[in-house]
Amino acid sequence: MKLPVALLLVSLSIQSTALAENWPNWRGPNQDGSSSETGLPVKFSTTEGVKWSAAVPGISASVPVIWGDSVFITAPIEDEKKLVGLCYDKQTGKEKWRTTISEGSEIQWDDKSNLASPSAATDGDRVYFLFANAVAAACDFDGKIVWKRDFKETHGAFGTQWTYGSSPTIDSGKLYIQVLQRDEPFEFHGFSKGTPGKDMSSYVLAIDPANGKDLWKVIRPSTAKIESLEAFSSPVFTTYKDQRLMLISGGDTLTLHDAATGKEFSRMATWNPPGDGYNSFFRLVPSPVVGDGMVLACAPKNSPVFAMPLDSKGETQPVWQTEPKGVTSDVPTPAFYKGHFYVLDGGKKILSCLEPKTGKVIWSGELGGKTKFESSPTVVDDKVYCINFWGEVYVAKANTDKFELLGMNEMGNGTKPNGNAASVRASVAVSGGNLFIRTQEKLFCIGQ
């Protein structure tokens, strides 16, 4: 029977929606910066290939998080001194709602970022927002607050020098929050960090997403000192031999945990031992990434990249590391796609493709441009998307034996901030055959 045109279009729309992959957290459905979506464009601009664009009330490093027909972001509203969660219609870009999660006199503590840096997370029932002032909330998909917490009251303010930026993660029915911080209160740029009288140990917290109550808190010890205790990475989860694992990177080491209990069962010998040439007090930014039974961890400030097997037990040495002054990443989190790691050196603007088991560099290539990348690469449809401070999106070919730059697309608003809070830091998200790109003033939906 031949369907009427209107009914056929509805049917095709339903099929398309059903096949669309969600982007439920800052690193996507696989927690590795990749997606199985196809048909993504190479060439686009602020006028070409735009399905819609929406004004955002403030710039932030938080990545668009997508579930069904909803797109969620966090944002600061400077003139109102508010930190908000927002929801946009995925099909039209219309703002569905904005909910104030925190308000007061502070939305920014330093010139690099603001308190809305952590990305949201969603499980399809609720969306979870966390801000650097330790205030978190869960909202339903209509924007109503289900629960709200100020972690300063129970666990203390987050003790990181630069503004806290770890994103919450939903996995296996739990909401996880990672706080790798200094072990005593201090001041930075006139702002107090940490809470006197509170335990300042680094920790991972598992929360009941339905009511916001603590399920457990696991202290995450480290021999690191001062700023090296701090990390802006986020927890990553994977399954290995029927066990769900949690991976935590920071404090000069990578640790593997039982995701159900938080119990640590393995850690990498520190990448910052005295006298090896890398010994300095530096924070860590990139999250770990998993691929082909290996975990990749990036040491800070142009140090090597290290690999650790998922079946490690106790303290272990890395199975391989990149050469000094070779492949490195100080800020962007690497991605994994179709059997390869993709590592972006944001300062030198070099993208590299590595073999997981051996660390062999299959290729490296210069993306170009005049400014840094601090967003993380997104790999989809055999393409790597990288966006720099200015909002320029570089597209390279993935799943190939040599570097090939496919194009560069200008998506910024024409201003050229270079490493301050007005710089573009949000990674590209993907869902429903579309790219979701957040720049200084707008959120774009780009598609064929």
Secondary structure, 3 states (H helix, E strand, C coil): CCCCHHHHHHHHHHHHHHHCCCECCCCCCCCCCEECCCCCCCCCCCCCCEEEEEECCCCCCCCCEEECCEEEEEEEEHHHCEEEEEEEECCCCCEEEEEEEEECCCCCCCCCCCCCCCCCEECCCCEEEECCCCEEEEECCCCCEEEEEEHHHHCCCCCCCCCCCCCCEEECCEEEEEEECCCCCEEECCEEECCCCCCCCCEEEEECCCCCCEEEEEECCCCCCHHHHCECCCCEEEEECCEEEEEEEECCEEEEEECCCCCEEEEECCCCCCCCCCCCCCCECCCCEEECCEEEEECCCCCCEEEEECCCCEEECCCEECCCCCCCCCCCCCEEECCEEEEEECCCCEEEEECCCCCCEEEEEECCCCCCCCCCCEEECCEEEEECCCCEEEEEECCCCCCCEEEEEECCCCCCCCCCCCCCCCCCEEECCEEEEECCCEEEEEEC
